[in-house]
Every structure is written in structure tokens, then in C-alpha cells.
Amino acid sequence: MANFPFNNRCSRFLKALSDLNRLKILELLFKGDLCVSDMVKVLKVDQPKVSHHLAILKRAGIILDNRQGRKIIYSLHPALCKKTRFTGKIDAGYCSVEFRFRQAGESTRLEEAATE
């Protein structure tokens, strides 16, 4: 049997990134730390769903939580996540993903192709 570099951690990591709401959460967290109630307001998704998505991202090791009084503040794992002005990278060692953040008014290649 071949020795593949992928394992359960890699699968969990990629699964955590496979949902649109989780990608939106990551985009918010690349901008700064947030609590669930703030994410609910921005995403317009109910609190149990946001909490579910946060739990998946936490199990994958991508985010951390920190209790501050009654609130839990979520942040990107600093050892895995690096942000520059226009990109964000999550590097878990066994898998890595790089995001490019669009600027206001900027279209994607897919959107440009759809208009041609």
C-alpha cells in the first residue's frame, strides 16, 4: 500500500475549509478577533450555526478561543495563520492554504469569465 502524505488531520483541516460560512468566519477573523454575537450580526446566520462552524474550525486547530468574562473571543491560531495586507495563509505543516482578499469593487476571474 502506498504511503500517502495525507492523514486524518489533513482531512479534518480541508473539511473545515470546505464550507462557505466557515470561510466567511475565517475572513472575519483575518480582520480581527471576534465573539460569536459579533459574527452573528455580520454573517446574518443564527447563533447555533455560527457556534457549530466555530467548533469545527477549533477541532481542526485553525482557531483558538479565549474566555473574557461572559464572552468567548475567537482568534486565528497565531502559529498557523499569517496575514499580510492582501493575503492570508493557514499553514498546518501537513496542509496549507493561501487566501487572497479582494479589494472593494474588485471582481474575481470567475466573475470576469461569466461576463465575457
N, C-alpha and C positions, 0 to 999 in steps of 0.2 A: 504494500500500500504506500502511495506517495506521501511524503511529509509536507503538507501544505502549511504555509505561514499563518493561515487564518485559524482562529480559535474562538471559544465562546465569548471571550472579552471583545474581540473584534466584531463578532456578530452582534453583540449587545450594543456596542458603540455605533455601528452602522444603523441598527434598528432605531436607536434613539434619535438619529438624524433623519429618519425616513418619514416624518410626519410634518405637515405644513405648520401646525400650531407649535410644535417644538422648535422648528426653525425660526418662527416668529419670536418665540421666547428667547432663543439664543441671540437673535438680532437685538432685542431689547437689552439683554444682559451685556452685550458687547458695548452698549452705550453707558451702562452703569448698573449698580446693584439695585434690586427692587424687591418689594414684598408682593405677596400674592394679590392683595387688593389693588395695587397699582397696575399689575399685569392684567387683571380682570377688566379694569376701566379701559385700558389701551386696546386690548385684544377683542373686547366685546364678546368674551366667552365666559360661561358661568364658572364660579369658583371651584367646584369639584373637578371639572375638566382640567382647569389650569393646574390644580394640585396633582392630578393624575399624571399629567405631562411632566411636571417638575420631578415627580418621584422616578419616572423613567430616566430622565436626564441625570438625576442624582445616582441611581443604581449603575449607570454607565460610567460614572466618575467624572462627568463633564462639568457639573455644577456642585457648589457647596451651599450649605445653609448655616445661618448664624442667628440664634435667638436673641432678640433685643427687646426685652420686656414681653409684651404680648405678641409682638410681630416676629415673624421669621423673615430674615433678609436673605435673598438668594444672590449668588455671585458666580461668575465663571471660575473654574479651578485655575488658580494662577500658574501652577506648574504645567498645565496643558494648553492654556489659551493665551494667545498673544494677539494684540490688536495694534494695527497701525492706522493711519488716517482713513484709508480706503479699503483695508482688508482685515480679516480676522482669520486666525489659524488655530485649529484644535489639533494637537499632536499628542496622541496617546502612546507613541512608540511603536505599537503594532499596527496602527492605522493613523492617518492624518487627513484632514480636510481643510481646505482654504476657501474662505468666503470673500467675495468682492462686493462691497457695499455700493449700491447705486446712489448717485447724487440726485437731488431733486430735478425732475424733468428729463433725466437720462433714460433712454429706452434700452431694452436688452436686445441681444442678437435675435432671439426668438420673436420678439415684438416687431423688430425691423423686417424679418423674413416674412412675417404674416401680412405686412402692409405692401410688400412687393408684388 
